[in-house]
Amino acid sequence: MKNLAILSVLLCIVCIPYMADVCYSQPAIPDGKIKEVSTAEMDSILKGIATKNYDLYARDFSDKMKRAQTEENFLKLCQSVEDSLGQLKSSEYMGYYRAEGDIISLFKAGFSKTDNDVLIRLVLDFKNQKEQVAGLWFDSPKLTK
C-alpha cells in the first residue's frame, strides 16, 4: 500500500508539467471577455479597412499575421472590399466557438453594394499576455469573383 501511495505521488509530479501546459494553452476565458475583445478587435479592423489605415487594421495582429497580411496585401484587400462590397453599413457580434485551441468569433456585416450579409471570422489567440489576432476571413461570394 505504501508503494502505491509513493507511485501515485511520483505520477502526479511527473504529470503536473504536462497538465500545466494543457491548461496554459487553453485558458478559461469568460464569454463576456471574449465578446469584449472580439468586438474591439473587429471595430479596429473594420475602421482600418474603411480608412485604409494599416496600423489601425493590424494593431493587434500576431507576428505571423503581420507577415501574411503586409501593407501591400492590406491595400489590395481594401480595394477588393470597396469594389465588391462597398462601404460598411453594420456589423454585429454573433458569438464564438473553440477549435483546436483557438477562439473563433463570428460577425455578421452589412455592406452598401450587397443585400446579403457577409460572415467575418476572427481568430483570437489568448495564450500570450496580450490577446492577438491570429486569423481573419471575410466570407462572401462577391469577394471571390
C-alpha positions, 0 to 999 in steps of 0.5 A, a space after each residue: 500500500 505504501 508503494 502505491 501511495 509513493 507511485 501515485 505521488 511520483 505520477 502526479 509530479 511527473 504529470 503536473 508539467 504536462 497538465 500545466 501546459 494543457 491548461 496554459 494553452 487553453 485558458 478559461 476565458 469568460 464569454 463576456 471577455 471574449 465578446 469584449 475583445 472580439 468586438 474591439 478587435 473587429 471595430 479596429 479592423 473594420 475602421 482600418 479597412 474603411 480608412 485604409 489605415 494599416 496600423 489601425 487594421 493590424 494593431 493587434 495582429 500576431 507576428 505571423 499575421 503581420 507577415 501574411 497580411 503586409 501593407 501591400 496585401 492590406 491595400 489590395 484587400 481594401 480595394 477588393 472590399 470597396 469594389 465588391 462590397 462597398 462601404 460598411 453599413 453594420 456589423 454585429 457580434 454573433 458569438 464564438 466557438 473553440 477549435 483546436 485551441 483557438 477562439 473563433 468569433 463570428 460577425 455578421 456585416 452589412 455592406 452598401 453594394 450587397 443585400 446579403 450579409 457577409 460572415 467575418 471570422 476572427 481568430 483570437 489567440 489568448 495564450 500570450 499576455 496580450 490577446 492577438 489576432 491570429 486569423 481573419 476571413 471575410 466570407 462572401 461570394 462577391 469577394 471571390 469573383 
